[in-house]
C-alpha cells in the first residue's frame, strides 16, 4: 500500500494470532512541538485533543505531569508529541480489510513511534523486541510519549 510516493506500508499477518494490530511508525512521523502555556493550556491538550489537533493524533505531553509548584496562570514549557496526519491510520485499516477477506473482526489496538524502521510496519505479532520504541526525547529525556492506544474496531 502507498500513502504517498515515498511511503511504503508493510502489513504482516500471522493467521494464528488475534486480529489485534499494532502500527509501528518511523521516527520521521513523530512531530514535537514545544509549547509555553498555562496549566489550563496543558489540560486542554489532554481533554480536547480533537479540537486542538483535528487533523492529527496527540500521542502525549512531556513532562507527563504538571509541575506542582505552579500557580494557575504561571507559564511553563512542555512538549506535545503528534502524528500530524491521522488519515494514515484509516488508510492502513482499509488496506488490511480489503487485502485480507478472511479477517472479519479487525482491531487496531495502537500506534507507536520507532527508531529502527524506514516504512510503516503493521502486524499482529506479539514480539515487542523487534522494534526500537522511542521512549526518549531528542534530548534524551526518559518516559517520552511514543505510544498511543487507539482501539479502532472494524468489522
MDAnalysis code that builds the backbone (N, CA, C; Angstrom):
import MDAnalysis as mda
import numpy as np

u = mda.Universe.empty(465, n_residues=155, atom_resindex=np.repeat(np.arange(155), 3), trajectory=True)
u.add_TopologyAttr("name", ["N", "CA", "C"] * 155)
u.add_TopologyAttr("resid", np.arange(1, 156))
u.add_TopologyAttr("resname", ["UNK", "UNK", "UNK", "UNK", "UNK", "UNK", "UNK", "UNK", "UNK", "UNK", "UNK", "UNK", "UNK", "UNK", "UNK", "UNK", "UNK", "UNK", "UNK", "UNK", "UNK", "UNK", "UNK", "UNK", "UNK", "UNK", "UNK", "UNK", "UNK", "UNK", "UNK", "UNK", "UNK", "UNK", "UNK", "UNK", "UNK", "UNK", "UNK", "UNK", "UNK", "UNK", "UNK", "UNK", "UNK", "UNK", "UNK", "UNK", "UNK", "UNK", "UNK", "UNK", "UNK", "UNK", "UNK", "UNK", "UNK", "UNK", "UNK", "UNK", "UNK", "UNK", "UNK", "UNK", "UNK", "UNK", "UNK", "UNK", "UNK", "UNK", "UNK", "UNK", "UNK", "UNK", "UNK", "UNK", "UNK", "UNK", "UNK", "UNK", "UNK", "UNK", "UNK", "UNK", "UNK", "UNK", "UNK", "UNK", "UNK", "UNK", "UNK", "UNK", "UNK", "UNK", "UNK", "UNK", "UNK", "UNK", "UNK", "UNK", "UNK", "UNK", "UNK", "UNK", "UNK", "UNK", "UNK", "UNK", "UNK", "UNK", "UNK", "UNK", "UNK", "UNK", "UNK", "UNK", "UNK", "UNK", "UNK", "UNK", "UNK", "UNK", "UNK", "UNK", "UNK", "UNK", "UNK", "UNK", "UNK", "UNK", "UNK", "UNK", "UNK", "UNK", "UNK", "UNK", "UNK", "UNK", "UNK", "UNK", "UNK", "UNK", "UNK", "UNK", "UNK", "UNK", "UNK", "UNK", "UNK", "UNK", "UNK", "UNK", "UNK", "UNK", "UNK"])
u.atoms.positions = np.array([
    [0.842, -1.183, 0.000],
    [0.000, 0.000, 0.000],
    [0.882, 1.241, 0.000],
    [0.533, 2.239, -0.760],
    [1.268, 3.503, -0.803],
    [0.363, 4.634, -0.326],
    [0.789, 5.369, 0.685],
    [0.058, 6.550, 1.126],
    [0.508, 7.739, 0.299],
    [1.779, 7.805, 0.007],
    [2.321, 8.778, -0.931],
    [3.483, 8.102, -1.652],
    [4.125, 8.794, -2.561],
    [5.164, 8.172, -3.373],
    [6.386, 7.727, -2.576],
    [6.630, 8.307, -1.408],
    [7.837, 7.993, -0.656],
    [7.585, 7.061, 0.529],
    [6.356, 6.578, 0.679],
    [5.999, 5.823, 1.868],
    [5.526, 4.429, 1.514],
    [6.115, 3.451, 2.165],
    [5.682, 2.072, 1.983],
    [5.131, 1.567, 3.302],
    [4.046, 0.815, 3.221],
    [3.440, 0.226, 4.407],
    [3.524, -1.279, 4.268],
    [4.186, -1.923, 5.214],
    [4.322, -3.376, 5.223],
    [3.332, -3.947, 6.226],
    [2.463, -4.826, 5.753],
    [1.472, -5.459, 6.625],
    [1.851, -6.925, 6.757],
    [2.103, -7.351, 7.998],
    [2.486, -8.733, 8.286],
    [1.428, -9.347, 9.188],
    [0.790, -10.390, 8.706],
    [-0.303, -11.007, 9.453],
    [0.079, -12.436, 9.792],
    [-0.034, -12.781, 11.047],
    [0.131, -14.160, 11.498],
    [-1.281, -14.690, 11.733],
    [-1.704, -15.605, 10.883],
    [-3.096, -16.079, 10.876],
    [-3.527, -16.667, 12.225],
    [-2.582, -17.267, 12.958],
    [-2.936, -17.909, 14.226],
    [-3.164, -16.901, 15.344],
    [-2.656, -15.678, 15.185],
    [-2.796, -14.662, 16.231],
    [-4.143, -13.965, 16.129],
    [-4.476, -13.253, 17.194],
    [-5.701, -12.465, 17.184],
    [-5.616, -11.390, 16.114],
    [-6.734, -10.810, 15.801],
    [-6.808, -9.745, 14.806],
    [-6.563, -8.376, 15.439],
    [-5.712, -8.328, 16.461],
    [-5.332, -7.081, 17.127],
    [-4.021, -6.601, 16.510],
    [-4.077, -5.483, 15.792],
    [-2.917, -4.976, 15.068],
    [-2.314, -3.765, 15.765],
    [-0.995, -3.660, 15.664],
    [-0.261, -2.508, 16.172],
    [0.464, -1.868, 14.987],
    [0.402, -0.556, 14.906],
    [1.037, 0.185, 13.834],
    [2.347, 0.752, 14.356],
    [3.447, 0.413, 13.679],
    [4.776, 0.912, 14.039],
    [5.138, 1.999, 13.039],
    [5.323, 3.220, 13.524],
    [5.584, 4.382, 12.676],
    [7.050, 4.787, 12.745],
    [7.653, 5.112, 11.590],
    [9.037, 5.592, 11.610],
    [9.148, 6.909, 12.379],
    [10.322, 7.148, 12.905],
    [10.584, 8.344, 13.711],
    [10.234, 9.642, 12.970],
    [10.387, 9.659, 11.658],
    [10.124, 10.896, 10.906],
    [8.665, 11.343, 10.990],
    [7.765, 10.459, 11.390],
    [6.360, 10.831, 11.553],
    [6.085, 11.503, 12.896],
    [7.037, 11.407, 13.812],
    [6.867, 11.996, 15.145],
    [7.186, 13.486, 15.063],
    [6.191, 14.316, 15.318],
    [6.376, 15.767, 15.357],
    [6.297, 16.211, 16.814],
    [7.245, 17.050, 17.187],
    [7.316, 17.528, 18.566],
    [7.235, 19.042, 18.549],
    [6.276, 19.552, 19.283],
    [6.114, 20.999, 19.405],
    [6.327, 21.402, 20.844],
    [7.172, 22.409, 21.043],
    [7.369, 22.945, 22.388],
    [6.371, 24.081, 22.576],
    [5.622, 24.005, 23.660],
    [4.576, 24.977, 23.950],
    [4.899, 25.663, 25.259],
    [4.732, 26.965, 25.300],
    [4.818, 27.703, 26.559],
    [3.390, 28.087, 26.907],
    [2.850, 27.423, 27.920],
    [1.448, 27.640, 28.255],
    [1.182, 27.485, 29.734],
    [-0.077, 27.657, 30.077],
    [-0.528, 27.565, 31.469],
    [-0.986, 26.131, 31.782],
    [-1.352, 25.907, 33.023],
    [-1.905, 24.614, 33.425],
    [-3.160, 24.323, 32.600],
    [-3.975, 25.330, 32.378],
    [-5.194, 25.170, 31.579],
    [-4.861, 24.764, 30.145],
    [-3.835, 25.370, 29.559],
    [-3.416, 25.002, 28.205],
    [-2.994, 23.533, 28.155],
    [-2.207, 23.123, 29.121],
    [-1.731, 21.733, 29.208],
    [-2.923, 20.777, 29.272],
    [-3.876, 21.081, 30.135],
    [-5.050, 20.214, 30.307],
    [-5.903, 20.167, 29.050],
    [-5.956, 21.261, 28.294],
    [-6.723, 21.267, 27.047],
    [-6.169, 20.276, 26.031],
    [-4.853, 20.114, 25.984],
    [-4.263, 19.128, 25.080],
    [-4.705, 17.713, 25.458],
    [-4.929, 17.481, 26.734],
    [-5.361, 16.168, 27.213],
    [-6.868, 15.987, 27.035],
    [-7.638, 17.002, 27.431],
    [-9.095, 16.882, 27.472],
    [-9.789, 17.188, 26.147],
    [-9.146, 17.953, 25.269],
    [-9.769, 18.342, 23.996],
    [-8.817, 18.113, 22.816],
    [-8.264, 16.916, 22.702],
    [-7.255, 16.699, 21.659],
    [-7.790, 16.887, 20.234],
    [-9.033, 16.515, 19.988],
    [-9.585, 16.647, 18.637],
    [-9.854, 18.095, 18.254],
    [-10.123, 18.939, 19.232],
    [-10.309, 20.366, 18.955],
    [-8.972, 21.049, 18.684],
    [-7.958, 20.667, 19.425],
    [-6.647, 21.300, 19.290],
    [-5.902, 20.775, 18.065],
    [-6.072, 19.525, 17.773],
    [-5.337, 18.894, 16.667],
    [-6.299, 18.047, 15.819],
    [-7.208, 18.695, 15.066],
    [-8.240, 17.936, 14.348],
    [-7.715, 17.041, 13.223],
    [-6.593, 17.370, 12.635],
    [-6.049, 16.590, 11.522],
    [-5.090, 15.496, 11.984],
    [-4.680, 15.549, 13.244],
    [-3.675, 14.609, 13.724],
    [-4.097, 13.899, 14.990],
    [-3.130, 13.202, 15.568],
    [-3.347, 12.468, 16.813],
    [-2.281, 12.895, 17.807],
    [-2.705, 13.360, 18.964],
    [-1.770, 13.723, 20.029],
    [-1.390, 12.447, 20.776],
    [-0.103, 12.112, 20.756],
    [0.387, 10.920, 21.446],
    [0.603, 11.181, 22.930],
    [0.943, 12.404, 23.281],
    [1.150, 12.697, 24.686],
    [1.891, 13.992, 24.907],
    [2.070, 14.303, 26.183],
    [2.746, 15.529, 26.609],
    [3.944, 15.171, 27.471],
    [4.948, 16.037, 27.425],
    [6.125, 15.859, 28.278],
    [6.481, 17.201, 28.903],
    [6.619, 17.311, 30.186],
    [6.592, 16.222, 31.167],
    [5.183, 15.632, 31.293],
    [5.118, 14.351, 31.720],
    [3.816, 13.680, 31.788],
    [2.897, 14.203, 32.898],
    [3.455, 14.916, 33.864],
    [2.651, 15.526, 34.915],
    [2.939, 17.027, 34.965],
    [1.940, 17.760, 35.424],
    [2.102, 19.206, 35.603],
    [2.991, 19.446, 36.819],
    [3.995, 20.317, 36.693],
    [4.826, 20.635, 37.862],
    [3.951, 21.142, 39.017],
    [4.253, 20.698, 40.224],
    [3.413, 21.006, 41.380],
    [3.615, 22.411, 41.931],
    [4.693, 23.090, 41.554],
    [4.988, 24.408, 42.122],
    [4.405, 25.568, 41.303],
    [3.475, 25.299, 40.406],
    [2.922, 26.347, 39.553],
    [1.598, 26.883, 40.073],
    [1.385, 28.158, 39.814],
    [0.059, 28.758, 40.029],
    [-0.705, 28.629, 38.713],
    [-2.032, 28.792, 38.757],
    [-2.870, 28.577, 37.576],
    [-2.454, 29.391, 36.363],
    [-1.988, 30.623, 36.563],
    [-1.652, 31.479, 35.419],
    [-0.154, 31.492, 35.099],
    [0.643, 30.716, 35.831],
    [2.067, 30.605, 35.506],
    [2.240, 29.870, 34.189],
    [3.201, 30.324, 33.399],
    [3.505, 29.641, 32.141],
    [4.724, 28.745, 32.331],
    [4.697, 27.620, 31.662],
    [5.826, 26.695, 31.692],
    [5.930, 26.022, 30.331],
    [7.085, 25.448, 30.050],
    [7.318, 24.785, 28.768],
    [6.970, 23.306, 28.862],
    [6.294, 22.827, 27.833],
    [6.032, 21.396, 27.723],
    [6.025, 21.022, 26.246],
    [6.293, 19.760, 25.981],
    [6.314, 19.258, 24.615],
    [5.012, 18.530, 24.312],
    [4.556, 18.661, 23.079],
    [3.400, 17.928, 22.579],
    [3.898, 17.031, 21.448],
    [3.655, 15.734, 21.568],
    [4.096, 14.758, 20.569],
    [2.879, 14.372, 19.728],
    [3.020, 14.537, 18.392],
    [1.873, 14.409, 17.493],
    [2.216, 13.566, 16.259],
    [1.233, 12.809, 15.803],
    [1.202, 12.270, 14.444],
    [0.300, 13.232, 13.690],
    [0.859, 13.977, 12.733],
    [0.119, 15.078, 12.121],
    [-0.984, 14.649, 11.153],
    [-0.922, 13.448, 10.609],
    [-1.924, 13.037, 9.632],
    [-2.605, 11.750, 10.085],
    [-3.771, 11.871, 10.709],
    [-4.453, 10.677, 11.189],
    [-5.084, 9.860, 10.065],
    [-5.137, 10.391, 8.852],
    [-5.658, 9.642, 7.710],
    [-4.820, 8.404, 7.433],
    [-3.540, 8.448, 7.790],
    [-2.667, 7.282, 7.607],
    [-3.253, 6.067, 8.324],
    [-3.755, 6.262, 9.518],
    [-4.322, 5.167, 10.313],
    [-5.532, 4.570, 9.589],
    [-6.405, 5.424, 9.083],
    [-7.606, 4.950, 8.390],
    [-7.255, 4.236, 7.080],
    [-6.251, 4.723, 6.370],
    [-5.827, 4.077, 5.133],
    [-5.255, 2.691, 5.405],
    [-4.509, 2.567, 6.498],
    [-3.942, 1.261, 6.866],
    [-5.060, 0.278, 7.185],
    [-6.032, 0.700, 7.983],
    [-7.145, -0.182, 8.355],
    [-7.910, -0.638, 7.112],
    [-8.195, 0.281, 6.220],
    [-8.908, -0.071, 4.999],
    [-8.135, -1.053, 4.148],
    [-6.816, -0.880, 4.079],
    [-5.992, -1.772, 3.274],
    [-5.937, -3.171, 3.866],
    [-5.871, -3.277, 5.177],
    [-5.849, -4.597, 5.820],
    [-7.131, -5.349, 5.482],
    [-8.250, -4.669, 5.594],
    [-9.540, -5.316, 5.335],
    [-9.680, -5.698, 3.862],
    [-9.338, -4.780, 2.958],
    [-9.544, -5.058, 1.532],
    [-8.605, -6.143, 1.005],
    [-7.431, -6.283, 1.583],
    [-6.482, -7.273, 1.070],
    [-6.543, -8.607, 1.813],
    [-7.347, -8.693, 2.869],
    [-7.445, -9.927, 3.653],
    [-8.910, -10.201, 3.970],
    [-9.587, -10.780, 3.014],
    [-11.038, -11.002, 3.137],
    [-11.393, -11.943, 4.286],
    [-10.452, -12.777, 4.747],
    [-10.761, -13.720, 5.819],
    [-10.731, -13.071, 7.201],
    [-10.274, -11.837, 7.286],
    [-10.300, -11.127, 8.566],
    [-11.666, -10.475, 8.709],
    [-12.418, -10.943, 9.695],
    [-13.781, -10.440, 9.860],
    [-13.921, -9.478, 11.026],
    [-12.964, -9.467, 11.909],
    [-13.070, -8.630, 13.104],
    [-11.708, -8.018, 13.387],
    [-11.454, -6.853, 12.815],
    [-10.152, -6.205, 12.911],
    [-10.165, -5.154, 14.012],
    [-9.085, -5.133, 14.789],
    [-8.948, -4.124, 15.834],
    [-7.533, -3.566, 15.773],
    [-7.419, -2.262, 15.576],
    [-6.114, -1.603, 15.665],
    [-5.986, -1.125, 17.099],
    [-5.127, -1.789, 17.842],
    [-5.038, -1.518, 19.275],
    [-4.174, -0.307, 19.604],
    [-3.274, 0.060, 18.686],
    [-2.444, 1.208, 18.994],
    [-1.440, 1.514, 17.911],
    [-0.700, 2.582, 18.159],
    [0.375, 3.011, 17.267],
    [1.564, 3.404, 18.122],
    [2.757, 3.227, 17.564],
    [3.975, 3.503, 18.313],
    [5.033, 4.053, 17.359],
    [5.808, 5.027, 17.827],
    [6.926, 5.569, 17.059],
    [8.169, 4.721, 17.334],
    [8.896, 4.368, 16.265],
    [10.089, 3.523, 16.390],
    [11.264, 4.159, 15.661],
    [12.475, 3.863, 16.132],
    [13.663, 4.470, 15.543],
    [14.364, 3.590, 14.519],
    [14.043, 2.313, 14.443],
    [14.810, 1.412, 13.581],
    [14.071, 0.981, 12.322],
    [13.072, 1.742, 11.888],
    [12.337, 1.381, 10.676],
    [12.241, 2.587, 9.747],
    [12.172, 2.295, 8.447],
    [12.036, 3.351, 7.441],
    [10.616, 3.448, 6.914],
    [9.863, 2.354, 6.989],
    [8.499, 2.303, 6.484],
    [7.551, 1.983, 7.628],
    [6.278, 2.174, 7.396],
    [5.281, 1.817, 8.400],
    [5.155, 0.303, 8.418],
    [5.210, -0.272, 9.606],
    [5.073, -1.713, 9.789],
    [3.800, -1.958, 10.591],
    [2.935, -2.819, 10.062],
    [1.677, -3.147, 10.728],
    [1.655, -4.651, 10.923],
    [1.402, -5.092, 12.156],
    [1.324, -6.530, 12.367],
    [0.505, -6.894, 13.586],
    [0.215, -8.166, 13.685],
    [-0.465, -8.716, 14.852],
    [0.452, -9.673, 15.600],
    [1.736, -9.365, 15.558],
    [2.763, -10.157, 16.215],
    [2.937, -9.636, 17.644],
    [3.061, -10.524, 18.588],
    [3.199, -10.129, 19.987],
    [4.638, -9.878, 20.418],
    [5.607, -9.907, 19.499],
    [7.020, -9.755, 19.848],
    [7.413, -8.275, 19.921],
    [7.487, -7.687, 21.130],
    [7.807, -6.257, 21.253],
    [9.288, -5.945, 21.064],
    [10.146, -6.959, 21.003],
    [11.587, -6.711, 20.904],
    [12.034, -6.429, 19.472],
    [11.167, -6.595, 18.511],
    [11.525, -6.414, 17.104],
    [11.783, -4.948, 16.748],
    [11.187, -4.031, 17.480],
    [11.259, -2.614, 17.145],
    [11.884, -1.810, 18.279],
    [12.601, -0.737, 17.927],
    [13.152, 0.184, 18.928],
    [12.141, 1.298, 19.161],
    [11.377, 1.158, 20.215],
    [10.354, 2.160, 20.525],
    [11.040, 3.407, 21.071],
    [10.594, 4.575, 20.627],
    [11.209, 5.854, 21.007],
    [10.717, 6.309, 22.386],
    [11.273, 5.719, 23.417],
    [10.908, 6.083, 24.781],
    [11.617, 7.350, 25.253],
    [12.560, 7.849, 24.444],
    [13.352, 9.011, 24.843],
    [13.082, 10.180, 23.912],
    [13.208, 11.381, 24.460],
    [13.067, 12.586, 23.655],
    [14.326, 12.781, 22.824],
    [14.305, 13.709, 21.877],
    [15.537, 14.007, 21.129],
    [16.681, 14.472, 22.036],
    [16.349, 14.985, 23.216],
    [17.365, 15.424, 24.176],
    [17.755, 14.309, 25.140],
    [17.131, 13.134, 25.022],
    [17.470, 12.001, 25.878],
    [16.620, 11.867, 27.130],
    [15.570, 12.663, 27.275],
    [14.711, 12.557, 28.453],
    [13.917, 11.248, 28.386],
    [13.864, 10.505, 29.509],
    [13.156, 9.220, 29.506],
    [11.641, 9.400, 29.622],
    [10.920, 8.319, 29.424],
    [9.460, 8.283, 29.557],
    [8.762, 9.274, 28.637],
    [9.287, 9.413, 27.443],
    [8.743, 10.353, 26.472],
    [7.568, 9.700, 25.742],
    [6.519, 10.446, 25.433],
    [5.363, 9.850, 24.756],
    [5.748, 9.252, 23.402],
    [5.470, 7.978, 23.225],
    [5.828, 7.315, 21.981],
    [4.746, 6.352, 21.516],
    [3.760, 6.134, 22.345],
    [2.772, 5.098, 22.080],
    [1.373, 5.628, 22.417],
    [0.391, 5.202, 21.623],
    [-0.979, 5.601, 21.916],
    [-1.891, 4.398, 21.712],
    [-2.858, 4.285, 22.596],
    [-3.873, 3.245, 22.473],
    [-4.978, 3.795, 21.580],
    [-5.373, 3.039, 20.546],
    [-6.371, 3.529, 19.598],
    [-7.709, 2.817, 19.726],
    [-7.699, 1.500, 19.825],
    [-8.931, 0.713, 19.901],
    [-9.911, 1.036, 18.785],
    [-9.442, 0.955, 17.552],
    [-10.304, 1.143, 16.388],
    [-10.828, -0.226, 15.991],
    [-12.126, -0.404, 16.081],
    [-12.769, -1.677, 15.789],
    [-13.419, -1.600, 14.406],
    [-13.061, -2.530, 13.532],
    [-13.628, -2.571, 12.186],
    [-14.146, -3.978, 11.921],
    [-15.311, -4.061, 11.349],
    [-15.891, -5.389, 11.018],
    [-16.279, -5.414, 9.573],
])
